[in-house]
Amino acid sequence: PRWAYYPWRRTVVGILGPQAYARVRTDRNRNLVTVHEQQKLRSLRIGVVGLSVGHAVAHTLAMQGLCGELRLADFDDLELSNLNR
């Protein structure tokens, strides 16, 4: 196992490997999406166009681990005035 030390807390924490992390992260999905469906979704490349409204979809897909690759597209430039979206 890998370990991380946080000196300001005087704490050592074990870090999960990729498979164990994915299992823990998606465990609560099991009643919503089956393990087989999760595996299939993780193999997909999903694109979200328009991040003003689409950011909620992209955020959910990323946080739930429901895609293998997430591609984001938006015509707007990254500026200080639009960092809130």
Secondary structure, DSSP 4 states (H G I P E B T S, - for coil): -EEEEETTTTEEEEE--HHHHHHHHHGGGTTTS-HHHHHHHHT-EEEEE-HHHHHHHHHHHHHHT--SEEEEE-SS---GGGTT-
